[in-house]
Amino acid sequence: MDALTLFGLFAVSAMLVCYACEARSPWFVLAFAAACALGSVYGFLQGAWPFGLVEAIWSLVALRRWARVRRV
């Protein structure tokens, strides 16, 4: 496995773990947004720009969710 593949595995695994733990703390929502941003970087580096674009949007959605959950 090359470094890019390991980076992608880390990013997607972090997304999964953070998404599963979102109900525990708003910080997991923020961590999910960061993991989505890493997934976006991975997608663009890999050359799969549609994946990178969707992950970037998903990261922005998660940031909005974090801002909303944090206020409550």
C-alpha positions, 0 to 999 in steps of 0.5 A: 500500500502506498502513502496516498492509499494509507492517507485515504484509508485514514480519512475514510476510517476517521469519517466513519468513527466520528460519524458513529460518535456524533451523538456523544459530543458536538466535537465529534461533528467538528471532527467529522467535518475535518475528516471529510475535508481530509477525504476531499484532499484525498479525492483530489490527490487521487485524481477523483475530482467528483469524490473530492468535490462531494467530500468538500461539500459534505465537510461544509454541511458538517461545519454548519451542523456543528455550528448549529449543535454547538449553540444548543 
